[in-house]
Amino acid sequence: MTTDKDPPLFGNGDELPSNRSDNPHINDLIEGIGRRQVIAGGMAMGILAFLGVSMPSAGMAAQANGLLKRPGRLPFAPVAVSRADVVTVPEGFQAKAFIPWGTPICDSYPAYREDGTNSAQDQAEQIGMHHDGMHYFPIDAQSGRGHNSEHGLLVVNHEYIDAPLLHPNGTTVDANGNRTVPEEVRKEINAHGVSVVEIRRTPHGDWEVVANSKFGRRITAATPMEIQGPARGHPLLSTVYSPNGTATRGTQNNCSNGFTPWGTYLTCEENWAGYFATRDSDVPRELKRYGLGTKGRFGWETLEGDEFQRFDATRKAETASGDYRNEPNHFGWIVEIDPFDPQSVPVKRTALGRFAHEGVIFAPIQPGKPLVCYSGDDSRNEYIYKYISRDKFHPGHHANSHLLDEGTLYVARFNADGTGDWLPLDIQDPLFQAACTAKGASFADQGDVLINARTAADTVGATKMDRPEWGAVHPEIGDIYFTLTNNINRTEPDAANPRASNAYGHIIRWKEENQDYSATRFGWNIFLLGGPEDDSRGPDGTALTADNIHASPDGLWFDPEGRLWIQTDMSGSQLSAGPFGNNQMLVADPESGEVKRFLVGPVGCEVTGITATPDFRTLFVNIQHPGEGSTPSNLLSTWPDGPGKLPRSATVVITREGWRKVL
């Protein structure tokens, strides 16, 4: 997720870079291999063979060996670049807006009001703002994987807000810029989080919200939650709300997502640090390494009262009830939600580490093997992580949730020869202990390691990456793909990416040693380099064309047949000018190397979040912050409601004529 406006390409919504370690950067490693070898195979292919694996792309292999490529599997005409204020899809497809911000979760809940006069309590019963990651759970998936494509639960993240659109007259502040109206802030808090919506396809083929659903639910930035895993009860999690460090309240900046093999939803806390403030001169590492500033993004901390003062982590920021220094330590986690039990308490799973989680993806289940998942830390020069459970997965049991509490967190080191290593962040591991000794680092216990996951990753020598965002696992071949959205902090060009900075982003992929997801070695290469036609490379090693040029790849998802869907998150001048038009969604066939643009979003939006029904006849895609920066008096977009209406984030339902599979 990018919301930046300054410097020219990006701006103040993302986390400020806070990685001061001397660990190698991914661009240094790409330079060591060479641009053409990374894209087309070469040395990386040889390393993968050495590891006992082979990369699947026939397109890459064909480019390297001069063989014929496999025919493509993208049966649609690519959509052209556009700056229109509509959602554009190929001929033969339909795209309809669904459950926009403010839609009542159930029929009996308050309706959306165009004038912004909905109350904070109304917002707690309506779809939140700025849709992001999501997942469709078939209604028969209460114990795992279901098959119903006509009726299910759509669970949607809501990353952040545009306050000028949320209130009748924007936010109310005093002469010093401090917030003065508690009801406004409560409404903003309730616009964050997650929506659980029961939906059903009508006989006419449209989708509707089920009236008076027993499952409909909002989880907000104030919802009570539990803390589980190694950091539960840690002194650094002791707060006014939970002195013993076992409970918390709220989730926010919910960007990408995941879903477990046992049928629960995982929401991921990304740019949470900007919501907190600290004015201490001696900021502790668990706050400093995560980039806390002196003022919160929306100024929630400037109001009196425990529900607002908790966003002020200044050591001396006390009320009658205590100090809020540890409150930020309750954020930056992956949160598990049971969508089929509206009375269940969401759980923050600390074994997966604390950082700016963009999402979480699971490796395919392997009989007799532990559960494995991956997550990226979406900030410039941060890392990619992998978690391996201690115990094995047993199908059909909700008790599998304990697998997310007992295991080992690893961080990736990408070596210049095309190999990689997973480095343990485990206080009992000799490798981690040796690294701590060498770097002079100290951790009190495993809870301390996980709360300070970034510092632990610095210590073991992980590879700095260009904003790791969404990941996806090929459903048939099993290789793992991750988007690296961009990084304008790099000033020196290199052989692999000869740009003054990586403004366009790329996609990296790897294969675990011997196809064992529990392995601690892997082989990697670059799948795609974004950019304009004269500065890009597709999966087959050739430059991108007018049919598929793009920048800032972000969302990533494999459909059941192994096609890779890529969503972009350009912002600032990259979005408002240049060759790319509005943000878009493309489809790539890793086997043939073919890439086509499938969708272009409305003005100012990010295209993000994607899921489908099991029969693949309905595709759900989220459109976030259309007309970003709009005010009621200056509407930069009027999607989806039309002329004169406020822009509203929404889900788009995409179907194909004749009720065929989408692709």
C-alpha positions in Angstrom: 0.0 0.0 0.0 1.4 3.4 -1.0 -0.2 6.7 -0.2 2.8 8.9 -0.4 2.8 12.3 -2.2 6.2 13.8 -1.4 8.9 13.2 -2.7 7.4 13.3 -6.2 6.6 9.6 -6.6 5.6 8.9 -3.1 4.7 10.7 0.2 3.8 10.6 3.8 1.5 7.6 4.2 4.2 4.9 4.3 6.4 4.1 7.1 9.6 6.1 7.2 12.7 4.0 6.5 14.2 3.0 9.8 16.7 0.2 8.8 20.2 1.6 9.6 21.9 -1.8 9.6 24.8 -2.5 7.2 23.1 -5.7 5.8 23.4 -6.1 2.0 20.7 -4.7 -0.2 18.9 -6.9 -2.8 20.1 -4.6 -5.6 23.7 -5.3 -4.7 23.0 -9.0 -5.0 21.2 -8.7 -8.3 24.2 -6.7 -9.7 26.4 -9.7 -8.8 24.3 -12.0 -11.0 23.7 -9.6 -13.9 20.4 -8.4 -15.3 20.0 -10.9 -18.2 20.9 -13.9 -16.1 18.4 -13.0 -13.4 15.6 -12.6 -15.8 16.3 -15.5 -18.3 17.8 -18.1 -16.0 21.5 -18.6 -16.5 23.4 -18.9 -13.3 20.3 -19.0 -11.2 19.0 -22.0 -13.1 22.2 -23.8 -12.4 22.0 -23.1 -8.7 18.4 -24.3 -8.6 19.5 -27.6 -10.2 22.2 -27.9 -7.6 19.6 -27.5 -4.9 17.5 -30.3 -6.4 14.8 -28.0 -7.7 13.8 -26.6 -11.1 12.1 -23.3 -11.8 8.8 -23.8 -13.8 8.8 -21.0 -16.3 8.8 -22.4 -19.9 8.9 -18.8 -21.0 12.2 -18.2 -19.2 13.7 -21.5 -20.3 12.6 -20.9 -23.9 14.2 -17.5 -23.9 17.5 -18.9 -22.5 17.6 -21.9 -24.8 16.0 -20.7 -28.0 13.1 -23.2 -27.7 9.5 -22.6 -28.7 7.3 -21.3 -25.9 4.2 -22.9 -24.6 1.0 -21.3 -26.0 -0.5 -18.7 -23.7 -3.5 -19.1 -21.5 -4.8 -15.6 -21.5 -7.9 -15.6 -23.8 -8.8 -11.9 -23.8 -7.7 -8.8 -25.6 -5.6 -6.6 -23.2 -7.1 -3.5 -21.8 -5.4 -0.3 -22.9 -3.8 2.2 -20.5 -6.5 4.7 -19.4 -7.2 7.7 -17.1 -10.9 7.3 -17.2 -12.9 7.4 -14.0 -14.3 3.9 -14.5 -13.4 0.3 -14.0 -12.4 -1.1 -17.4 -12.3 -4.8 -18.2 -11.9 -6.7 -21.5 -14.8 -7.2 -23.9 -16.9 -10.1 -22.8 -16.5 -9.4 -19.0 -18.7 -7.4 -16.6 -17.5 -5.4 -13.6 -20.0 -4.1 -11.0 -19.4 -2.2 -7.8 -20.4 -4.0 -4.6 -20.5 -3.2 -0.9 -18.9 0.2 -1.0 -17.8 2.0 2.1 -20.8 2.7 4.3 -22.9 -0.2 3.2 -24.8 -1.7 6.2 -23.5 -5.1 7.3 -27.0 -6.2 7.8 -30.3 -4.8 6.5 -31.3 -3.6 9.9 -28.2 -1.5 10.3 -28.0 2.2 9.6 -27.8 3.3 5.9 -24.9 5.3 4.4 -25.5 9.0 4.3 -23.9 11.0 1.6 -23.5 14.1 3.8 -21.2 12.4 6.2 -23.6 12.6 9.2 -23.4 8.9 10.1 -22.4 8.6 13.7 -19.4 6.6 15.0 -21.8 3.8 16.1 -23.3 3.8 12.6 -19.8 3.3 11.1 -19.3 0.4 13.5 -22.2 -1.3 11.8 -21.3 -0.5 8.2 -18.6 -1.5 5.7 -15.3 0.3 6.6 -13.3 2.6 4.5 -10.5 1.8 2.0 -11.0 -1.9 1.1 -7.8 -3.9 0.8 -7.0 -7.6 1.1 -10.0 -10.0 1.3 -11.1 -13.6 1.0 -14.3 -15.5 0.0 -15.2 -18.3 2.4 -17.9 -20.6 1.0 -20.7 -21.0 3.5 -19.8 -24.7 3.8 -16.2 -23.9 4.8 -16.7 -23.8 8.5 -14.1 -26.5 9.1 -11.8 -25.8 6.3 -12.2 -25.8 2.5 -15.8 -25.4 1.2 -17.3 -25.6 -2.3 -20.3 -23.3 -2.4 -19.9 -20.7 -5.1 -23.4 -19.1 -4.6 -23.3 -18.3 -0.9 -20.5 -17.4 1.4 -18.7 -14.9 3.6 -16.7 -12.1 2.1 -14.1 -10.9 4.7 -12.5 -7.5 3.8 -9.7 -5.4 5.2 -10.0 -1.7 5.6 -6.6 -0.1 5.6 -7.0 3.6 6.5 -9.3 6.5 6.0 -9.7 9.9 4.2 -11.0 12.0 7.1 -12.3 14.9 4.8 -14.8 12.5 3.3 -15.8 10.8 6.6 -17.2 13.9 8.3 -19.6 16.6 7.2 -16.9 19.3 7.3 -13.7 17.4 7.7 -11.9 17.1 11.0 -12.3 19.6 13.8 -9.0 20.9 15.3 -7.9 23.8 17.5 -5.3 26.5 16.7 -2.5 24.0 17.4 -3.9 21.3 15.1 -5.1 19.2 18.0 -8.3 17.2 17.7 -11.3 18.5 19.6 -14.3 16.3 18.8 -14.1 12.8 20.3 -17.0 11.5 18.2 -15.1 12.2 15.0 -12.1 10.2 16.2 -14.3 7.3 17.3 -15.8 7.3 13.8 -12.4 7.2 12.3 -11.4 4.3 14.6 -14.5 2.4 13.6 -13.8 2.9 9.9 -10.6 0.9 10.2 -10.3 -2.8 10.7 -12.2 -5.7 9.0 -15.7 -6.4 7.7 -17.3 -9.9 7.7 -20.2 -9.8 5.2 -22.6 -12.7 4.3 -23.3 -12.5 0.6 -25.4 -14.6 -1.8 -25.8 -14.7 -5.6 -29.4 -14.0 -6.7 -31.3 -15.9 -9.4 -30.5 -13.0 -11.8 -26.8 -13.5 -11.3 -26.1 -10.5 -9.1 -24.6 -10.6 -5.6 -26.4 -9.2 -2.5 -25.7 -8.8 1.2 -27.8 -11.4 3.2 -30.4 -9.6 5.3 -30.0 -10.0 9.1 -27.1 -12.3 8.7 -25.9 -14.1 11.9 -22.4 -13.8 10.6 -22.2 -10.1 9.7 -19.6 -8.4 11.9 -17.2 -5.4 12.1 -13.8 -5.7 13.8 -12.4 -2.2 14.3 -9.4 -0.4 15.8 -11.1 -0.7 19.2 -12.3 -4.3 19.2 -11.0 -6.4 22.2 -8.5 -9.0 21.2 -6.3 -11.7 22.8 -2.5 -12.0 22.6 -1.1 -15.5 22.1 2.3 -17.0 21.3 5.8 -16.5 22.8 5.3 -12.7 23.5 2.1 -13.3 25.5 2.5 -11.8 29.0 5.8 -10.1 28.1 6.7 -7.0 30.1 7.0 -5.0 26.9 3.3 -5.8 26.3 2.1 -4.6 29.7 -0.3 -1.7 29.2 -3.0 0.2 31.0 -5.6 -1.9 29.3 -3.8 -5.2 30.0 -1.2 -5.0 32.8 -0.3 -8.7 32.4 0.2 -8.2 28.6 -2.3 -10.9 27.5 -5.0 -8.7 25.9 -5.3 -5.7 23.6 -7.8 -3.6 21.7 -8.1 -3.1 18.0 -6.4 -3.8 14.7 -5.6 -1.1 12.1 -3.8 -0.5 8.9 -5.0 -3.9 7.7 -3.5 -4.3 4.3 -3.1 -7.7 2.8 -4.4 -10.9 4.3 -4.2 -14.6 4.5 -6.5 -17.6 5.3 -5.7 -20.7 7.2 -6.2 -24.3 6.1 -8.7 -24.7 8.9 -11.0 -21.9 7.7 -10.1 -18.8 9.6 -9.1 -15.3 8.3 -5.7 -13.6 8.9 -5.5 -9.9 8.7 -2.1 -8.1 8.7 -1.2 -4.9 10.4 1.0 -2.8 8.0 1.7 0.9 8.5 0.5 1.0 12.1 3.5 3.0 13.5 2.4 6.3 12.0 -0.7 6.3 14.2 1.4 6.6 17.4 3.5 9.5 18.7 6.4 9.7 21.1 8.3 12.8 22.1 10.9 11.0 24.2 14.5 11.7 23.4 15.6 8.2 24.4 13.2 6.2 22.2 13.5 2.5 22.9 14.4 0.2 20.0 10.9 -1.4 20.0 9.6 2.0 19.0 12.6 3.6 17.2 13.2 0.7 14.8 9.6 0.9 13.7 9.7 4.6 12.9 7.5 6.3 15.5 7.3 10.1 15.0 6.4 13.0 17.3 2.9 13.2 16.0 0.3 10.6 14.9 -1.0 10.6 11.4 -4.5 11.6 12.4 -3.7 13.2 15.8 -5.9 10.8 17.8 -3.4 11.0 20.6 -4.2 14.8 21.1 -7.5 14.1 22.7 -8.0 13.4 26.4 -9.1 10.1 27.7 -7.7 6.6 27.8 -9.3 5.5 24.4 -7.3 8.3 22.7 -4.2 8.8 24.9 -3.2 5.2 24.2 -1.8 6.5 20.9 0.7 8.6 22.7 3.7 6.5 23.6 5.7 9.3 25.2 7.2 7.9 28.5 5.7 10.7 30.5 2.3 10.7 28.8 0.2 9.7 31.8 -3.4 10.0 32.7 -4.9 9.0 36.0 -4.7 5.4 34.8 -1.1 5.2 33.7 1.6 5.2 31.0 1.1 4.1 27.3 4.7 3.5 26.3 4.1 -0.1 25.4 0.8 0.4 23.5 2.6 0.4 20.0 4.0 -3.0 20.9 0.5 -4.4 20.5 0.5 -3.6 16.8 2.5 -5.0 13.9 1.1 -8.5 14.2 -1.0 -11.0 12.2 -4.5 -11.3 13.7 -6.6 -14.5 13.4 -10.4 -14.0 13.1 -13.0 -16.8 12.9 -15.5 -15.5 10.4 -18.1 -18.2 11.2 -18.2 -17.3 15.0 -19.2 -13.7 15.5 -18.7 -14.1 19.3 -15.1 -15.2 18.9 -12.3 -12.9 20.1 -9.7 -12.1 17.5 -6.2 -13.3 18.4 -2.8 -11.6 17.7 -0.3 -14.4 16.8 3.1 -13.2 18.1 5.1 -16.1 16.9 4.8 -14.7 13.4 6.8 -11.6 14.4 6.1 -7.9 14.7 6.7 -5.6 11.7 4.8 -4.0 8.9 3.0 -7.1 7.7 1.7 -6.7 4.2 0.2 -10.2 4.1 0.7 -13.9 4.8 0.6 -16.9 2.5 0.8 -20.6 3.3 2.9 -23.1 1.5 1.0 -26.2 0.2 0.3 -28.7 3.0 2.8 -31.6 2.9 1.9 -34.8 4.6 3.9 -35.4 7.7 5.4 -31.8 7.5 4.9 -28.7 9.6 2.8 -25.7 8.6 4.8 -23.1 6.7 3.9 -19.5 5.8 5.6 -16.4 4.4 5.2 -12.7 5.1 6.8 -9.4 3.8 7.7 -6.3 5.8 6.4 -3.5 3.6 8.9 -0.8 4.1 11.9 0.3 2.2 15.0 -1.8 3.0 13.1 -4.3 5.1 12.9 -8.1 4.9 11.0 -11.3 3.9 10.1 -13.8 6.6 9.1 -17.4 6.8 7.5 -19.2 9.7 7.7 -23.0 10.3 5.5 -24.6 13.0 6.9 -26.9 15.5 4.2 -29.5 15.1 2.5 -31.0 12.1 -0.8 -30.0 10.6 -3.8 -32.3 11.1 -6.7 -31.6 8.6 -10.2 -30.8 9.8 -9.3 -29.4 13.3 -9.7 -25.8 14.5 -7.1 -26.9 17.1 -4.6 -26.3 14.4 -4.5 -22.7 15.5 -1.8 -23.6 18.0 0.5 -24.2 15.1 0.7 -20.4 14.7 1.9 -20.1 18.3 4.7 -22.7 18.5 7.3 -22.6 15.8 10.4 -20.7 14.5 10.5 -17.4 12.6 13.1 -17.1 9.9 14.3 -14.2 7.7 15.7 -14.4 4.2 19.2 -13.9 3.0 19.5 -13.7 -0.8 23.0 -14.7 -1.9 24.7 -13.3 -5.0 25.1 -16.8 -6.6 21.3 -17.3 -6.8 21.0 -19.3 -3.6 19.3 -18.2 -0.4 19.3 -19.0 3.3 16.5 -18.8 5.9 18.2 -17.4 9.1 16.5 -18.4 12.4 15.2 -15.7 14.8 15.3 -18.1 17.7 17.1 -17.2 20.9 17.9 -20.9 21.5 19.5 -21.3 18.1 23.4 -21.4 18.0 23.4 -19.4 14.7 21.3 -16.6 16.2 23.3 -16.6 19.4 26.6 -16.3 17.5 25.1 -13.4 15.4 24.1 -11.6 18.6 27.6 -12.1 20.0 29.2 -10.8 16.8 26.9 -7.8 16.6 26.8 -7.0 20.3 23.1 -7.4 20.3 21.1 -8.6 23.3 17.6 -10.0 23.7 16.0 -10.9 27.1 13.9 -13.8 25.8 12.1 -15.1 22.7 9.2 -12.6 23.3 11.8 -9.8 23.1 13.1 -11.3 19.8 9.6 -11.3 18.3 8.6 -7.9 19.5 11.9 -6.6 18.0 11.8 -8.8 14.9 13.3 -6.1 12.7 16.3 -5.7 15.1 16.7 -9.5 15.3 16.7 -9.7 11.5 19.3 -6.9 11.3 21.4 -9.0 13.7 21.5 -12.2 11.6 22.3 -10.4 8.4 19.1 -10.6 6.4 18.9 -9.0 2.9 17.4 -5.5 2.6 14.5 -5.6 0.0 12.6 -3.0 -2.0 9.4 -3.0 0.0 8.3 -6.7 0.1 4.5 -6.7 -0.3 2.2 -9.5 -1.4 3.2 -13.1 -1.9 1.7 -16.0 -3.8 2.4 -19.7 -4.2 2.0 -21.4 -7.6 -0.8 -24.0 -7.0 0.7 -26.7 -9.1 4.5 -26.2 -9.1 4.8 -24.6 -5.7 7.4 -21.8 -6.3 6.9 -18.7 -4.2 6.5 -15.2 -5.7 6.7 -11.8 -3.9 6.2 -8.3 -5.2 8.9 -5.7 -4.4 6.9 -2.5 -5.0 9.6 0.1 -5.3 12.4 1.8 -3.4 13.5 5.4 -4.4 16.1 5.5 -1.7 18.7 3.8 -3.8 20.7 6.4 -5.7 23.3 4.4 -7.6 22.3 2.3 -10.7 23.5 -1.3 -11.0 23.8 -3.9 -13.7 20.5 -5.6 -12.9 18.4 -2.4 -12.7 20.1 0.5 -14.3 18.0 3.2 -12.8 18.8 6.0 -10.4 16.4 4.4 -8.1 13.9 1.5 -8.2 10.8 3.6 -8.9 9.1 0.8 -10.9 9.5 -2.3 -8.7 9.8 -6.0 -9.6 8.7 -9.5 -8.7 11.1 -12.0 -7.2 10.5 -15.8 -6.9 12.2 -18.7 -5.2 12.0 -22.5 -4.8 12.7 -24.3 -1.6 15.5 -26.8 -1.5 14.3 -30.2 -2.7 10.7 -28.8 -2.8 10.7 -29.1 1.0 9.0 -26.0 2.5 10.7 -26.7 5.8 14.1 -26.4 4.2 16.4 -23.6 5.2 17.9 -23.1 1.7 16.3 -22.0 -1.5 17.2 -20.8 -5.1 15.9 -17.5 -6.4 15.6 -15.4 -9.5 13.7 -12.3 -10.8 10.4 -13.0 -12.5 9.6 -9.5 -13.8 11.0 -6.0 -13.8 8.2 -3.3 -14.0 8.6 -0.1 -15.9 8.0 1.5 -19.3 8.8 -0.2 -22.5 12.4 1.0 -22.7 13.2 0.1 -19.1 11.5 -3.2 -18.1 11.7 -7.0 -18.6 8.9 -9.5 -18.7 9.0 -13.2 -17.7 10.4 -14.2 -21.1 13.3 -11.8 -20.9 11.9 -9.3 -23.4 10.8 -5.7 -22.7 7.2 -5.0 -21.6 4.9 -3.5 -24.3 1.9 -1.3 -24.4 -0.2 -4.4 -23.5 1.5 -4.8 -20.1 3.7 -1.9 -19.0 3.1 -1.1 -15.4 4.9 0.1 -12.2 4.8 -0.5 -8.5 3.5 -4.1 -8.5 1.7 -4.8 -5.2 -1.2 -7.3 -5.0 -0.4 -10.8 -6.1 -2.6 -13.9 -6.4 -2.5 -17.2 -8.3 -5.8 -18.5 -9.7 -6.5 -22.3 -9.5 -4.9 -22.9 -12.9 -1.6 -21.2 -12.2 -2.1 -17.8 -13.7 -0.6 -14.9 -11.7 -2.7 -11.8 -11.1 -0.7 -8.7 -10.5 -2.2 -5.5 -9.0 -0.4 -2.1 -9.0 -0.1 0.7 -6.4 1.3 3.7 -8.1 0.9 7.1 -6.5 2.0 10.7 -6.7 3.5 11.8 -10.1 3.9 8.2 -11.2 0.1 7.9 -11.2 -0.8 11.4 -12.3 1.6 11.6 -15.3 3.6 9.3 -17.5 2.8 6.2 -19.5 1.1 4.0 -17.1 -2.3 5.6 -16.6 -4.5 4.7 -13.6 -3.6 1.7 -11.4 -4.3 -1.6 -13.0 -4.4 -5.4 -12.7 -2.5 -7.7 -15.1 -2.4 -11.4 -15.6 0.8 -13.4 -16.2 1.2 -16.9 -17.4 4.5 -18.1 -15.8 4.6 -21.1 -18.2 4.6 -19.1 -21.4 5.9 -15.7 -20.2 2.8 -14.0 -21.5 1.5 -10.9 -19.6 -1.7 -8.9 -20.4 -3.5 -6.0 -18.7 -6.9 -7.2 -17.6 -8.3 -4.2 -15.6 -7.8 -0.5 -15.2 -9.2 1.2 -12.2 -10.8 4.7 -11.7 -8.9 7.9 -11.1 -6.7 8.0 -8.0 -7.4 4.5 -6.9 -5.2 1.6 -5.9 -6.2 -1.8 -7.3 -5.8 -4.2 -4.4 -7.3 -7.4 -2.9 -8.5 -10.3 -4.9 -10.4 -13.6 -4.3 -12.8 -15.8 -6.2 -15.5 -18.3 -5.8 -14.5 -22.0 -6.0 -16.0 -22.4 -9.4 -14.0 -19.4 -10.6 -17.1 -17.8 -12.2 -17.0 -14.8 -9.9 -13.9 -12.7 -9.2 -13.8 -10.1 -6.4 -11.4 -7.2 -6.7 -11.1 -4.2 -4.4 -10.8 -0.6 -5.5 -9.2 1.5 -2.7 -9.3 5.3 -2.3 -10.7 6.3 -5.7 -10.1 10.0 -6.1 -7.5 10.0 -3.3 -7.1 13.5 -1.8 -10.7 14.4 -2.6 -12.7 16.8 -0.4 -16.5 17.4 -0.7 -15.7 20.6 -2.5 -13.1 19.1 -4.8 -14.0 15.6 -6.0 -11.1 14.1 -8.0 -13.3 11.0 -8.7 -17.0 10.2 -8.3 -16.7 6.4 -8.7 -18.7 4.3 -8.1 -21.9 6.4 -7.5 -21.5 8.8 -10.4 -21.4 12.6 -11.0 -21.6 14.8 -7.9 -21.2 11.8 -5.5 -18.4 11.3 -3.0 -15.8 8.6 -4.1 -16.1 5.4 -2.1 -13.9 2.4 -1.9 -15.7 -0.7 -3.0 -15.4 -4.3 -4.1 -15.8 -5.0 -7.8 -17.6 -8.2 -8.9 -16.2 -9.4 -12.2 -18.0 -12.1 -14.2 -17.9 -13.3 -17.8 -20.7 -13.3 -20.3 -22.5 -16.6 -20.4 -21.7 -17.3 -16.8 -18.4 -19.0 -17.8 -15.3 -19.3 -15.7 -13.5 -16.0 -15.6 -10.5 -17.5 -17.5 
